Amino acid sequence: MDIWIYFTLLAALMQAIRTAGQKQLTQHLNAMATTAVRYIYALPFAWLYLWWVLDYRQLTMPELNSTFLQYALIACVMQILGTVCLVAAFNYRNFAVATSLAKTEAIQVAVLGVVLFSASLTALGWLSVVIGVVGVLLVSKVRFTYKDVFQNPGAGFGLAAGLGLALTTLLIRQSSLALNSDLLLSAAVTLTFMITVQTLFSLVYVYWQDKQQVQFMIRQWRLCLFVGVTSVIGSIGWFTATSFQNAAYVKALGQVEFFITLFITYRIFKEKISLIEYLGMGLIIASVVILLVWA
């Protein structure tokens, strides 16, 4: 298999595990502080990984040119805005619809990639993306009604969250390619740069919003460290995979994360899996098979 497949599967696994950790962390921290943890506690490991790649590849740091800085800084902002929109959706009626719409990120990556960066997908590639998104929405177990989608401001925030995260994925790829360097190294540089900037942004914001949250983040250091480590490993997977392959294909394959999340939910949180969820998982698997075998 191509290297991007291994890194995508690693990313999906780590993101599902990180989500389980964040689910427990929200019992101690507010939404913004929980988001900040994934950057703050990941930062030293990101720098350590960059150092390892430089040593392993026997390369020197590439120049952070203006094109890289432009794409990477916008990606930082887009990821933060995407997260803010998702958090804002929680304040509205039926936020489950909003969070489900945020999961249309994969199809938004495909469309925006074509429109903004002239990325191309085969017909089977498009089919894989669409089937995967339908599978994810079924796994979400949300009933979409006209009132909940078109008369609920939270739905707009959900779509905006998906848009922000989709743009982040595309900009990560453009940032990495702008370095014109070894792809493993350029992905590591992009990752470390973005986590450093986002750590500064999020730490300042959390401290300004509620100083006590910083104290809680220190007290819950074991769980925060778990979230940070799984987050940085997952990010290594996402950043590297999108450096090697079209972002739409990476996100299409990455939807196996929801399959993994359901398994974790069943095994750890002892929640039952419904027939609709099994159908959704089946569609996600079909999407992956189409992508890897025929697309």
N, C-alpha and C positions, 0 to 999 in steps of 0.2 A: 504493500500500500504506500501511497505518497506520504511524505512527512507531514503535510498539513492535516491529514486525517487523524494521525496519532495525537497531534497537538490539540485538535478540536475536541476529540473524545476526552483527553485529559482535562481540558477547560470545562466541558460539560459536567464531568464527574465532580470536579472541585467546586464548581459553582453550586451544584445541588447540595453538596456537603456544607458549603459556606452558608447557604440559605437556611439549612437546619440549625446551624450555630446562631445565625442572626435571629431566628425565631425565638431562641432562648434568651438572647441578649436584649430583646425588646422588653423583657420583663424588668430590666434594670435601667435602661437608657431610653431617651426619647428618639424619635425617628431620625433626626438630623445627626445626633451623636452616634447612633448605630451605623449610619452611613459613613461618618467620619472615621470610624474604627477601621474599616476596610482599607483606608489609605494610610492612616497613621501607623498602625501596627504592621503594615506591609512594607513600609518605606525601607527599613534597614535590610530586609531580605531582597528587595528589588535591587539595591545597590550592590549587595553581595553577589547576586546573580549576574549583574552587568560585569563585575570584576572577573567572575568565573568565565564568562563568555570571551572576554578580552584575552584572558590567559589561555583558554582552551583553543581558540582560533588563532592565537598569536598575531593579533591585530592591534591597531591603535584606534583611539576614539575618532570617529568621523567628525567633520566640521558641522556644527549646528547652523546650517544656512538659513536664510530668511524664509524660504519656502517651507522648510521643516517647522520653524518656529510659528509661522502663520497657521499651518494646519494643526499642529499639536496644541497650541493655545486655544484655538477654536474648539478642538475636540474636548479639551478640559472643561470649557464652559458648557458645551452641549451635554456632556455627561452629567454635570451638576444640575443643569436646567431640567434634564430628563428626570433625574431623581426628585427634584423639587416638585415637578408636575405630578409625579406619581404619589408623592406624599400629600400634595394638595387635594388629589382625588379622594383621599380618605375622608375628607370633611363633607362630602356630598352624599346624597341618598344613593343607595345601591352601588357602593364603590367597587363591588365585585365585578360589575360590568366594566368599570373604568380600568381596573387592573387587567382584565381579560383583553381589552382593546389594546393595552400597552404591549401585549404579547404578539401583536401583528408586526413587531419589529422586523421579522425576517422578510416579509413581503415588501415592507417599506425600504429595506436595504436594497432589495432587487430593483425596485422601481427607481429609487433615487440614484442608484449606481449607474443605471442606464441614462437617466436625464442629466446628471451632474458630471459624471466622470466617463461617460461613453463605455461603461462596462457592458459586456454582452453575455447572455445566457442562451443555451440551446432550448428548444421547445420542451424537451424532457426536463431540463433544468427548471424551467418555469413551473411545469407540472409538479415537480418534486417540492418546490417552495410552497405552492398553493395547498397541496395535500397536507403538508406538514403543518401549516398554519391552521387549517380546519381541524386537524388532529389535536393541536394544542388547545383550541377553543373548546373542543368537546371534553378534553381532560379537565378544563376549568369548571365544568358543570354549571355554567351560567346560562340562564334563559334570557335571550335578548328580546325586548319588546320595544315598540316605537317610542313609548314614553321614556323608557330608561336610556335609550340611545340618543334621541333627538331633543328631549326636554330635560336632560340631566347634564348640568355643566361638568360634572365629574367625568362623563364620557369624553368630553373634549380634552380634559386634562390627561385622560388615559391615552388617547391618540397622540397628544403632544409628547407624552413620556416616551411612547414608542418611536416617535419621530426624532426626538433628541438622542435616544440611544442608537437609532439607526444611523444618524449622521455621525455619531461618535465612531461607530465601527468603520464607516467609509473613510473618515478623516484619519483614523489610526493607520489604515493601509496607505493612504497618500503621504502621511508623515514619514512612515518607514521607507517608502520607495524614494522619497525626496532626498534621503541621505546618500543614495547611490553607493551603498556599501554592501557587505555581506549581509544577507537577509536575516540570519540569526542574530547578528550583532545589531543591525538597525532596529529590529523588533525590541531588543533589550534596551537600547538607548531610548527609544520612544516610550517604552513602559516606564523606565526610571524617571525620565523627564516629567511625564504626566503625573505619576504618583507623587513626585516631589512638589509640583505646583498645587495639586489637589490637596495634599496634606496641609500646606500653608493656608490655602483658602478655607478648608473645612475647620481647621483648628482655631483660626481667628474667629470664624463665624460662631462656632459652638461656644467659645469662651465669651464672646460678646453677647450671645443669646442667653446662656445660663452657665455661669462659672461652675456650679455644682456638678454639671454633667462631666466636666473634665476630671473632677475628683472621683466620680463613679467609674469613669473609664480606667482610672488607675487601680481602684479597688477590685474591679472585675478583670484584672489583667490576664488571668488564665484563659477565660472565655474570649476576651478580646484578641489575645495572641492566636488562639485557634482560628478565629475569623480572619485575622490578618494574614496568617500563613496560607490558609486555603484560598484566600482571595488572591494573593500574589501568584500562587501556583496556577490558579485558573486564568489570571491575566496573562501570564507567560504563554499559556496555551492559546488564548484568543489573539494576542498580539502577533505571535509567531505564525499562527495559521493564516491570519489575514494578510500577512506580509508575503506568504508563499502562494496564496490562492485568492480568487475572486471572493469578495466579502459575502456575496449572496449565497454562494455554495457553502461557505463556512457556517453561516447562520442557519442554513437549511439543515445541515448535519448536526449543528449544535442544539437543535430542538430535541434531541434525545435526552437533553437535560431534564425535561419534564417527565420522561419515562423513569429516569433515575430518581427524581424527586418523589414520584408516586411510590416507588419501591421503598425509599427511606421512610416515607410517611407510614407505609404499611408495617414495616419491620420495627421502627423505633417508636413512632407515636401511636401504633396499633389502630390506625384508622382504616376502615373498610374501603375497598375499591369497588365502585359500581360498574354496571354493565356498560354505561356510556363511557366511562373512563377507559375500560378495556378496548372499546371501539376506537377511542381517540389514540390510545397507544398503538393499536394496529395500524392506523393511518400514519402515525409518525414513523413506524418501522417501514411501512411501504414507501414513504417519502425517502427514507435513507437508502433503501434498496435501489430505488429508481436513480437516485443521485450517484451512488457508487458504482452501479453496474452498467447503466445505460446513458446517463447524462454526460 
